[in-house]
């Protein structure tokens, strides 16, 4: 078992604040009860029991739901970032939003809706104008081989998506190395391997030539050899024997359900494992693991709330939603 960091007194204030915020997260039982609610007014009433109540302003509509939850999460990340002696923990959770904005900049879409990340509007405007110089190396170098025109060329657009997916994982691992906390670095390693394998799985199912991933997605640090072997083997049904450790076991377990459910099932199993590992941060009195674990738990809560509300409003059967719920952090 990986030891928690020690003597991290400078994290005392942020960790103390997190100990209060953890008490506001909701349990798995809450989510299962929420799935069973049929009337939208009753859903809204139950949401008043969560931290989301402060964001459910009078007059807001369900069409605003995704934007409300995104703003809610971004505000928490930005607020905790101010209290942390090292902003990298918060930056890790803002990074996916940074990449949403970055893709919009590269496509010259002109607005950047995700506001909690380290990619400033000035940086994104420079990218939109063709200047990649201020981007992190993990994404700047693979983009340098393109001449633009992503919006007009479907093949270039596909390549861009693959480049950004790989760059995101490389940057996550680089931030983990910078932070230097063994539990968090190990967690990030498992997460990036799982996400990379799923990206290849989806591409294979979609008929995409996996050689494009060798060209535009790799390298992904310590996982390069495994990912190259997955690409060479071809059939995702057999990848559980290639993927090391418990991730490979979970992959094999996911193959036991109907084919259409396999990717979803692996995602649930893998994210539940990541939550179990991150939950060890609650044992940390003062340290980055405590803040990291809370932010992961908050992200799981956001996912479950989006899944349930959007699913119920769109008439998705409760049993299907229950199978897709992720275990709560608390």
N, C-alpha and C positions, 0 to 999 in steps of 0.2 A: 504494500500500500504506500502511495506517495505521501510523504510528510507535508504538513502545512508549513508555511514560512513562519519565522520566529522574530521576535523583537521588532515588530513593525509598528512602533508607537505613533509614528506620524500618521498612521491610518486610523487613529483612535476616533477622531470626530466623525469621519465618513462612516466608519463601522458602527458607531453609536447611532447615527441617523438611520442606517440600514436596519438595525435591530428593531427600530420602531416601525419602519416601512414594511418589514416582513410580516408584522402582525396585521397588516391591511390586505395582504394577498388572500385569495380565496382558495378553498379546498377543492379536491376532485369531486367530492359529494355535491358541492354547489353547482359545478358544471353539469353533472348528471341530472340534477333536479331542473336546471335551466333548460336542458334539451327537451324535457317533457312538457314545457309550457307551450300552449298553442296560440294564445292571444297576444298580439303585439303590445297592448297596454300592460299586460301582466309581465312581459319581458322587461319593459321599461321600469316597472316597479321594482323588480328584482335587481336590476342594474344599480339601483340606488344603494344597494348594500355593498357595492364595490367602490374602489377609488375613482372609477369612471364618473361617479355622480357629479363631481365638480365640473365635468366637461359636457354634461348633458343639458345645455342651455335651453330655455324655453324657445320654441319655434324651430329647433333643430329637427331634421327629418331623417328617416332611416337611410335615405340616399346619401346622407353625409357621414354614415357610420364609419366607413373605412378611413376617411379623412380625420374624423374625431379620434379614433384609436391611434392613428399614426402621430397626431399632434400630442396626444397624451403620453405616448412612449418617448417621443423626442424631447418633450419638456422634462421628463424624469431623467433621461440620460444627460441632458445639458445641465440640469440642476446639480446632479451628483458629480459631474465633471468638475464643477467649481470647488467642491469640497475635497476632492481627491488630491493627494500630493503628487500623484503620477496620473496624467490624463489618459494613458494608454488603455486602461480598463474600459473607460467609457467610449473611447474611440473604437474599440473592437465592436461595440454594439451599434455604433453609428455608421460603421463602414458599409453595410449593405445599402443604406440610404444614400451614402456618398456615390455608390456605383450606379444607383438609379439616376441620380442627377448627372453623373458623368456621361452615361449613355445618351441622355437628352442633349447634353452639350455637343457630343460628337455627331448627333443627328440634326443639330441646329434647330431644336424644337423651341428654344427661346424662353422657357420658364423652368424653375427648379423647385418643385413642391416639397421636397424633403429637406428640412431646415436644421437638423440636429448634428450634422457631421462636420468633419474637418476640412472638406473641400468647400472653400468659400465661394461666394458668388463671383468674386473677382477672378479666382482661379478658373472657374467654369466658363466665364466669359472669354478668358484667354484661350481655353481649349476650343471653344466654339469658333474662335477666330483662327485656329490652326496652330496655336502655340502650345506644345505639350511639355515645355521645359520644366514647369513647376510640379508636374505630376510625380508621384513616387516611382522609383525605378521599376518596380514590379509590373506596372502597367505602361509606363512610358516606353520602355524598350520594345515590347511586342507591337505597340501601336505605331512605332516609327516606320515599320515596313509597309504601312498603308498610305495611300495618297488621298484618302477621303472618299466622298461619294457613297457613303454607306446607305443613305436614305433611298437612292435611286437604283441601287444594284442589289437584288435579293441575295446573291452569293456573297457579296461583301458584307451585307447585313448579318448573314449567318456566321461568317467568320468573325465579325465584331462581337457577336454574342458569345462565341466560344472563347475569344481572347479575354473578354471581360470576366467571364466565369473563372478562367484559370488565374488571371491576375488577382482577383478578389481572394482566392484561396492562398496564393503566394503572399499577399500582403497581410492576411490574417496571421500566417505563420511568422512572418517577419515581426509583426507587432508582439506576438507571443515571445519571440526571442528577445526583443527589446525589454519586455517586462521582466523576464527572468524568474518567473514563479513556477516551480515544477508542476504543481497540480493543474494550473491554468494551461501551461504549455502542453501537457499530456492530453488535456481535454480538447484543446484546439487541434492537436494531431489527429485524434479520433474523428472529430467533426469534419475536418477537411478530407480525410480519406473516405468517409461515408458519403459526403456530398459529391466528391469527384466520381466515385463509383456510380452513384445515382445519375449523375450527368451523362456518363457513358451508357448506362442502362437505357435512359430515355432516348438518347440519340440512336442506339441500336434498334430500339422498337420503332422509332420514327423513320428508319431507313437511311439515316445519315451515315456517310462513310466515316468510320472511326479514325481513319488516317488523318482526317482534318483535326482531330483532337491531338494527335501526336504533333501536328504542325503548329497549332494555335493555342492549345490548352496547356500542354506540358512545357516546362517541368513544374512539378509540384513537390519540391523539396524531397523529404525522405520517402515519399510515396511513389516516386518516379518508376522504380523497378516494378512494383506491383501493378501500377496503372498500365504500363507498357505490356505486361503479361496479360492483363484483362483484355486489352485491345487485340492482342495477337490471338487469344483463345476464341474470341468471337461470340460464343453462346453464353449469355448472362446466367442461364440456369446452372452453369458449372462454376461460377465465380466464387461461390462460398468456399471452395477448396483452395482458392488462390489468395483470397483476402485473409490476412492473419488475425489471430486472436478472436475475441468475442464478437467483433464486427462480422467476421466470416461466419460465426455460428448464427448470428441474427439473420444474416443473409440467407443461410440455408433454411432457417425457420420460416422466413417469409415466402420461400418457394412452395410451402405446403398449402397455401391458400389458392383460390382461383387466380388465373393469370392476370386478370384485370385488376385484382386487388393487391398484387404482390408488391409493387412499388410503394403504395400507400402503407401496407403492413410493415414493410421494412422501415419506413420513415417513423411510424409510431414506435416500433421497438427501439430504434436507434435513439430517437429523441428522449424516450423514457430512460434509456441508459445514461445519456448525457445529463439528464436531470438528477439522476441518482448520484453521479459523480460530483456535479456542481453542488449538490446539497451538503456535501462535506464542508463546504465553506461556512456553513452555519456553526460549525464547531470552532471557528476562528473568532477570537475576541476582537482582535485588531489586526487587520491585514487585507490585502487586495482580494483574497479569495472570498471574503465576506461580501464585498461589493459586487464582485463578478457573479457570485451565485445568485444574489438578489436580482441583478439585471437579467440574468438568464430566466429566473423564475417569473419575472415580470413579462418577458417576451413570450414565454409559454402561456401565461394568462391572456395576453393580447391575442395570440393565435387561437386559443380556445373560444374567446369571446367573439372574434370575427367568424370563426367556423359556425358557431351556434346561431348567431343572429342572422348572418347571411343565409345559412342553410334553412332556418325556419321560415324566413321571409320568402324564400324561393321554393318552399314546399318539399324540401328534402326529408326523407323519412328519418325519424329519430334514431332508429337502430343503426342506420348508416353513419349518422353523426357521432353516435357513441363509439363506434369502432375507430373513428378518426381522432377522437379526443386524446390529448397527451396528458400524462400524469402531472398534477400540480406540484409545485415546489414545496408547499407547506402541507 
